């Protein structure tokens, strides 16, 4: 393997096109995937993508909260702080070793307030000064390193926000919620809107919009993909995953979904990225899943994608469904859960997961009904088909409530995790 070009002095080390991990690996220490440029000084560690845009930052001084914690910037121009959570129950609760601390209000029960830390704020604001200092103090920079530094400084926060806004406009709006299964690729997904809105307009939901459900045309999907090629540009090499939006893409129907997947592979080359594998993530509903024929899942077997479809079931208790304003019955929930097991058992390229709500103010019948479904209805423990429990309250982290979750997780016969709602 060819050694990446590196410049080093007493003050800085810069590695262009550094080859990170070629897969998303769940480890208890930082493992960064993809191809990126690394800039390291005595105070900072900076990572830039193949478009010379800042994507990760870590402080190195004694005031930085933890040497294994870092900040990541996504394509929506949000900074996310990844903490260890003290390594206490984070993996068991989320399926990941690091806890995303978000800069906006979400439903997480774990986490702290790292963005209030002066050191974190200083790092976020000072990284451009680090690059300027290198240009000012290093007088023997190779041409390729000099070009990188100049290009990186052109990508100011204003320019990055403009690019994010362009992405949102192309897709018809910001992706306000991503499927929980996107955790498998650290939420590094390219958004492709195949349909707007959702079917149910549930009263409890805080993250979905009120637009009526409407599928896109194949021509509109192709046009989006052309725009996505331009936005992601050179950094497409670092993406192997797609989010088919918005909130009930499955209801767009097999023909349109297959067109979207095939066109995305043809135009974005996701299966040929630096990152191994290729995956797609989407939401579905009880109605859309129950109306989707086996032929669709058989067709998915022929594509390079591993497809994850997340279904909002919310509860197996009618009193809870009524309280939530979810316009379905427990009979439908039970039938859909059974259908999920059938699909997961019979198709290797598809995994269906489900969401349920979690809150101490729900009817007393909610949790017993949940256990009836995820324990009593299943004859054995299953490794496939995660169930995610989503706290209803936003902006109220509470480790004490995780004790109840841990009990449910132990009793469940499917993998069970907390759903921390993230946007793009």
C-alpha positions as CSV (number, residue, x, y, z in Angstrom):
1,X,0.0,0.0,0.0
2,X,1.3,3.4,-1.0
3,X,2.4,5.6,1.9
4,X,0.2,8.8,2.1
5,X,2.2,12.0,1.5
6,X,3.2,13.6,4.9
7,X,4.8,16.8,6.0
8,X,6.3,17.0,9.4
9,X,8.1,19.7,11.5
10,X,8.7,20.4,15.1
11,X,5.3,22.2,15.2
12,X,3.0,20.2,13.0
13,X,2.4,16.9,11.1
14,X,0.1,16.9,8.1
15,X,-0.9,13.6,6.3
16,X,-2.7,14.0,3.0
17,X,-5.2,11.3,1.9
18,X,-4.7,9.3,5.2
19,X,-6.2,5.9,4.8
20,X,-8.5,5.2,7.8
21,X,-10.4,2.0,8.5
22,X,-12.2,0.6,5.5
23,X,-15.2,-0.5,7.6
24,X,-17.3,0.9,10.4
25,X,-15.9,-0.9,13.4
26,X,-17.5,-0.9,16.9
27,X,-14.5,-0.5,19.3
28,X,-14.1,1.0,22.8
29,X,-11.4,3.4,21.4
30,X,-11.7,5.8,18.4
31,X,-11.5,4.2,15.0
32,X,-12.0,6.6,12.1
33,X,-13.1,5.3,8.7
34,X,-12.5,6.6,5.2
35,X,-9.9,8.7,3.5
36,X,-9.1,12.0,5.2
37,X,-6.3,14.6,5.7
38,X,-5.0,14.7,9.2
39,X,-3.4,17.8,10.8
40,X,-1.8,17.4,14.2
41,X,-0.3,20.0,16.4
42,X,0.6,20.0,20.1
43,X,-2.9,21.3,20.9
44,X,-5.3,19.9,18.2
45,X,-6.0,17.0,16.0
46,X,-8.0,17.9,12.8
47,X,-9.5,15.7,10.1
48,X,-10.7,17.0,6.7
49,X,-12.7,15.1,4.1
50,X,-11.7,14.8,0.4
51,X,-13.4,18.1,-0.4
52,X,-11.0,19.8,2.2
53,X,-13.9,20.4,4.6
54,X,-13.4,20.0,8.4
55,X,-15.1,16.8,9.7
56,X,-13.5,16.0,13.0
57,X,-11.7,17.9,15.8
58,X,-10.1,16.8,19.1
59,X,-8.3,18.8,21.6
60,X,-5.0,17.5,23.0
61,X,-4.5,19.7,26.0
62,X,-5.1,18.8,29.6
63,X,-8.4,20.7,29.6
64,X,-10.0,18.6,26.9
65,X,-12.6,16.4,28.6
66,X,-11.3,13.0,27.6
67,X,-8.5,11.8,25.1
68,X,-10.9,9.3,23.5
69,X,-13.7,11.9,22.9
70,X,-14.0,14.1,19.7
71,X,-16.2,16.4,17.7
72,X,-17.7,15.4,14.3
73,X,-19.3,17.7,11.8
74,X,-22.0,16.2,9.5
75,X,-23.2,17.3,6.1
76,X,-26.0,19.3,7.8
77,X,-23.3,21.3,9.4
78,X,-24.1,20.1,12.9
79,X,-21.2,19.5,15.3
80,X,-21.8,16.3,17.4
81,X,-19.7,15.5,20.5
82,X,-18.9,11.8,20.9
83,X,-18.4,11.0,24.6
84,X,-17.5,7.8,26.3
85,X,-20.4,8.2,28.7
86,X,-18.0,6.9,31.3
87,X,-18.2,3.6,29.4
88,X,-21.0,2.7,31.9
89,X,-23.8,1.0,30.0
90,X,-23.4,3.0,26.8
91,X,-22.9,0.0,24.5
92,X,-25.7,-2.0,26.2
93,X,-28.1,1.0,25.9
94,X,-27.3,2.1,22.3
95,X,-25.4,-0.7,20.6
96,X,-22.4,1.8,20.2
97,X,-19.4,2.5,22.4
98,X,-19.6,6.2,22.0
99,X,-22.5,8.5,22.9
100,X,-23.5,11.2,20.5
101,X,-24.2,14.5,22.3
102,X,-26.2,16.7,20.0
103,X,-26.3,20.5,19.7
104,X,-30.1,20.5,19.6
105,X,-32.8,19.2,21.8
106,X,-33.4,15.4,21.4
107,X,-34.9,12.5,23.3
108,X,-31.7,11.0,24.7
109,X,-31.8,9.8,28.3
110,X,-28.0,9.7,28.5
111,X,-25.3,12.3,28.0
112,X,-24.1,15.5,29.4
113,X,-23.6,19.1,28.2
114,X,-20.2,19.1,26.4
115,X,-21.1,22.1,24.3
116,X,-21.1,24.2,27.5
117,X,-17.5,23.3,28.1
118,X,-15.3,26.4,27.4
119,X,-12.5,24.1,26.0
120,X,-14.9,22.5,23.5
121,X,-16.2,25.9,22.4
122,X,-12.6,27.2,22.1
123,X,-11.6,24.2,19.8
124,X,-14.7,24.8,17.6
125,X,-13.8,28.4,17.1
126,X,-10.0,28.2,16.9
127,X,-9.3,25.5,14.4
128,X,-9.1,27.9,11.4
129,X,-6.5,29.9,13.4
130,X,-4.5,26.7,13.7
131,X,-4.3,26.4,9.9
132,X,-3.4,30.1,9.5
133,X,-0.6,29.7,12.0
134,X,0.8,26.8,10.0
135,X,0.8,28.9,6.8
136,X,2.5,31.8,8.7
137,X,5.2,29.8,10.5
138,X,6.1,26.9,8.1
139,X,8.2,28.2,5.3
140,X,9.0,24.9,3.5
141,X,5.6,23.5,2.9
142,X,5.3,21.2,-0.2
143,X,3.0,22.5,-2.9
144,X,0.3,19.9,-2.3
145,X,0.3,20.7,1.5
146,X,0.1,24.4,0.8
147,X,-2.8,23.8,-1.7
148,X,-4.7,21.8,0.9
149,X,-4.3,24.4,3.6
150,X,-5.5,27.2,1.3
151,X,-8.5,25.2,0.2
152,X,-9.4,24.2,3.8
153,X,-9.4,27.8,4.9
154,X,-11.7,28.7,2.0
155,X,-14.3,26.3,3.5
156,X,-15.4,28.7,6.3
157,X,-18.4,28.0,8.5
158,X,-20.5,30.3,6.3
159,X,-19.5,28.4,3.2
160,X,-20.2,25.0,4.9
161,X,-23.6,26.2,6.0
162,X,-24.4,27.4,2.5
163,X,-23.6,23.9,1.2
164,X,-25.8,22.4,3.9
165,X,-28.6,24.7,2.9
166,X,-28.1,23.7,-0.7
167,X,-28.4,20.0,0.3
168,X,-31.6,20.7,2.2
169,X,-33.1,22.6,-0.8
170,X,-32.2,19.8,-3.2
171,X,-33.9,17.2,-1.0
172,X,-37.0,19.3,-0.3
173,X,-36.0,20.0,3.3
174,X,-33.8,19.0,6.1
175,X,-33.8,15.3,7.2
176,X,-35.3,16.0,10.7
177,X,-35.0,12.4,11.8
178,X,-32.8,9.5,10.6
179,X,-33.6,5.8,11.1
180,X,-32.0,4.4,14.2
181,X,-30.3,1.6,12.2
182,X,-28.1,4.3,10.5
183,X,-26.0,4.0,13.6
184,X,-24.3,1.1,11.8
185,X,-22.6,3.7,9.5
186,X,-22.3,6.4,12.2
187,X,-25.2,8.3,10.4
188,X,-23.0,9.0,7.4
189,X,-25.8,8.6,4.9
190,X,-26.6,10.5,1.7
191,X,-30.2,11.7,1.8
192,X,-32.4,10.9,-1.2
193,X,-36.1,11.9,-0.9
194,X,-38.3,9.4,-2.6
195,X,-41.5,10.6,-0.9
196,X,-42.6,13.5,1.3
197,X,-44.7,13.4,4.5
198,X,-46.1,10.3,6.3
199,X,-49.4,8.5,6.5
200,X,-50.5,8.8,10.1
201,X,-49.6,12.2,11.5
202,X,-49.5,10.8,15.0
203,X,-50.2,13.3,17.8
204,X,-47.2,12.5,19.9
205,X,-44.6,12.9,17.2
206,X,-42.2,15.9,17.5
207,X,-39.9,15.3,14.5
208,X,-42.0,14.6,11.4
209,X,-43.6,17.3,9.3
210,X,-47.3,17.8,8.5
211,X,-47.0,17.5,4.8
212,X,-49.3,15.0,3.1
213,X,-47.7,11.8,1.8
214,X,-46.6,12.2,-1.8
215,X,-44.1,10.1,-3.8
216,X,-41.5,11.6,-6.1
217,X,-41.3,10.7,-9.7
218,X,-38.4,8.7,-11.2
219,X,-37.3,11.9,-13.0
220,X,-37.3,13.9,-9.8
221,X,-35.2,11.2,-8.1
222,X,-32.7,11.2,-11.0
223,X,-32.4,14.9,-10.8
224,X,-31.7,14.8,-7.0
225,X,-29.0,12.2,-7.6
226,X,-27.3,14.5,-10.2
227,X,-27.4,17.3,-7.6
228,X,-26.0,15.0,-4.9
229,X,-23.1,14.1,-7.2
230,X,-22.1,17.7,-7.3
231,X,-22.6,18.4,-3.6
232,X,-20.6,15.4,-2.3
233,X,-18.1,15.6,-5.2
234,X,-14.7,14.0,-4.3
235,X,-15.9,12.9,-0.9
236,X,-18.4,10.4,-2.5
237,X,-15.5,8.0,-2.1
238,X,-16.2,8.0,1.7
239,X,-19.9,7.2,1.5
240,X,-21.4,3.7,1.2
241,X,-24.9,4.4,2.6
242,X,-28.2,6.0,1.5
243,X,-31.1,7.4,3.4
244,X,-34.4,7.1,1.5
245,X,-36.6,9.8,2.9
246,X,-38.7,11.1,4.3
247,X,-40.9,9.5,6.9
248,X,-42.5,6.5,5.1
249,X,-40.4,5.8,2.1
250,X,-41.7,2.2,2.0
251,X,-45.1,3.5,1.1
252,X,-43.6,4.9,-2.2
253,X,-43.9,1.3,-3.5
254,X,-41.5,-1.4,-4.8
255,X,-41.2,0.0,-8.3
256,X,-40.1,3.5,-7.2
257,X,-37.8,2.2,-4.4
258,X,-36.0,-0.2,-6.7
259,X,-35.6,2.6,-9.3
260,X,-34.1,4.8,-6.5
261,X,-31.7,2.2,-5.3
262,X,-30.5,1.2,-8.8
263,X,-30.1,4.8,-9.9
264,X,-28.2,5.7,-6.7
265,X,-25.8,2.9,-7.2
266,X,-25.3,3.8,-10.9
267,X,-24.7,7.5,-10.2
268,X,-23.1,7.5,-6.7
269,X,-21.2,4.2,-6.9
270,X,-21.8,3.5,-3.2
271,X,-20.8,-0.2,-3.5
272,X,-17.4,1.0,-4.8
273,X,-16.6,3.4,-2.1
274,X,-13.5,3.1,0.2
275,X,-15.8,1.9,2.9
276,X,-16.7,-1.8,2.6
277,X,-20.3,-2.9,2.0
278,X,-23.3,-0.9,0.8
279,X,-26.5,-0.1,2.7
280,X,-29.7,1.8,2.6
281,X,-32.0,3.0,5.4
282,X,-35.6,4.0,5.3
283,X,-38.7,4.3,7.4
284,X,-42.0,2.4,6.9
285,X,-45.4,2.2,8.6
286,X,-47.7,-0.6,9.6
287,X,-49.8,0.0,6.5
288,X,-46.9,0.2,4.0
289,X,-45.1,-2.9,5.4
290,X,-48.2,-5.0,5.4
291,X,-48.9,-4.0,1.7
292,X,-45.4,-4.8,0.5
293,X,-45.2,-8.1,-1.3
294,X,-42.4,-10.7,-0.9
295,X,-41.4,-10.0,-4.5
296,X,-39.9,-6.7,-3.4
297,X,-37.7,-8.3,-0.8
298,X,-36.7,-11.0,-3.3
299,X,-35.7,-8.2,-5.7
300,X,-33.6,-6.6,-3.0
301,X,-31.6,-9.8,-2.8
302,X,-30.2,-9.0,-6.3
303,X,-29.0,-5.5,-5.4
304,X,-25.7,-4.7,-3.6
305,X,-27.5,-3.0,-0.7
306,X,-28.1,-4.3,2.8
307,X,-31.5,-2.7,3.4
308,X,-32.8,-1.6,6.9
309,X,-36.4,-0.7,7.2
310,X,-37.6,0.9,10.5
311,X,-41.3,0.6,11.4
312,X,-43.0,2.7,14.0
313,X,-45.2,0.4,16.1
314,X,-45.1,2.4,19.3
315,X,-47.1,0.1,21.5
316,X,-49.0,-3.2,21.7
317,X,-51.5,-1.7,24.0
318,X,-54.6,0.0,22.7
319,X,-54.9,2.5,25.5
320,X,-51.4,3.7,24.7
321,X,-52.0,3.9,21.0
322,X,-55.1,6.0,21.6
323,X,-53.2,8.2,24.0
324,X,-50.5,8.7,21.4
325,X,-52.9,9.4,18.6
326,X,-51.6,6.5,16.6
327,X,-54.5,5.5,14.2
328,X,-53.9,1.7,14.3
329,X,-55.0,-1.2,16.5
330,X,-53.2,-3.7,18.6
331,X,-54.3,-6.4,16.2
332,X,-52.4,-4.5,13.4
333,X,-49.4,-4.1,15.6
334,X,-49.3,-7.9,16.4
335,X,-49.8,-8.8,12.7
336,X,-47.0,-6.4,11.7
337,X,-44.6,-7.7,14.3
338,X,-45.2,-11.3,13.0
339,X,-44.6,-10.1,9.5
340,X,-41.4,-8.5,10.6
341,X,-40.2,-11.9,11.9
342,X,-41.1,-13.6,8.7
343,X,-39.2,-11.2,6.6
344,X,-36.1,-11.2,8.9
345,X,-36.1,-15.0,8.9
346,X,-36.4,-15.5,5.1
347,X,-34.4,-12.7,3.5
348,X,-30.7,-12.0,4.0
349,X,-30.4,-8.5,2.4
350,X,-33.3,-7.0,4.4
351,X,-33.6,-6.3,8.2
352,X,-36.8,-4.9,9.5
353,X,-36.6,-3.1,12.9
354,X,-39.3,-1.6,15.1
355,X,-39.8,1.4,17.4
356,X,-41.7,1.5,20.6
357,X,-42.2,4.5,23.0
358,X,-40.9,4.7,26.5
359,X,-42.3,7.0,29.2
360,X,-43.3,6.7,32.8
361,X,-46.6,8.5,32.1
362,X,-47.9,6.0,29.7
363,X,-50.7,3.6,30.7
364,X,-49.6,0.8,33.1
365,X,-50.7,-1.7,30.4
366,X,-48.0,-0.5,27.9
367,X,-44.9,-2.3,29.2
368,X,-46.6,-5.7,30.0
369,X,-48.0,-5.6,26.5
370,X,-44.6,-4.8,25.1
371,X,-43.1,-7.8,26.9
372,X,-45.9,-10.0,25.6
373,X,-44.8,-9.1,22.1
374,X,-41.0,-9.1,22.3
375,X,-40.7,-12.1,24.7
376,X,-43.8,-14.3,25.0
377,X,-44.7,-14.3,21.3
378,X,-41.2,-15.4,20.3
379,X,-40.1,-19.0,20.9
380,X,-36.4,-18.2,20.9
381,X,-33.9,-15.4,21.1
382,X,-33.2,-13.7,17.8
383,X,-30.1,-12.0,16.6
384,X,-31.8,-10.0,13.9
385,X,-34.6,-7.4,14.0
386,X,-33.7,-4.8,16.6
387,X,-36.3,-3.1,18.7
388,X,-35.7,0.5,19.6
389,X,-37.3,2.2,22.6
390,X,-37.8,6.0,22.1
391,X,-38.3,8.2,25.1
392,X,-41.2,10.6,24.5
393,X,-39.7,13.5,26.4
394,X,-37.2,15.8,24.7
395,X,-34.4,17.6,26.5
396,X,-34.7,15.6,29.7
397,X,-31.8,13.2,30.0
398,X,-32.1,11.0,33.1
399,X,-29.8,8.0,33.9
400,X,-32.3,6.8,36.5
401,X,-34.8,6.0,33.8
402,X,-32.3,3.7,32.1
403,X,-32.8,1.1,34.9
404,X,-36.3,0.4,33.6
405,X,-34.9,0.1,30.1
406,X,-32.2,-2.3,31.2
407,X,-34.9,-4.6,32.7
408,X,-36.8,-4.6,29.4
409,X,-33.6,-5.3,27.4
410,X,-32.8,-8.3,29.5
411,X,-36.3,-9.8,29.1
412,X,-36.6,-9.1,25.4
413,X,-35.8,-11.9,22.9
414,X,-34.7,-9.5,20.2
415,X,-31.8,-7.0,20.4
416,X,-33.2,-3.9,22.2
417,X,-31.7,-0.5,22.3
418,X,-32.5,3.1,23.1
419,X,-33.3,5.3,20.1
420,X,-31.5,8.6,20.2
421,X,-33.1,10.7,17.5
422,X,-30.6,12.4,15.2
423,X,-31.1,14.6,12.2
424,X,-28.9,15.3,9.2
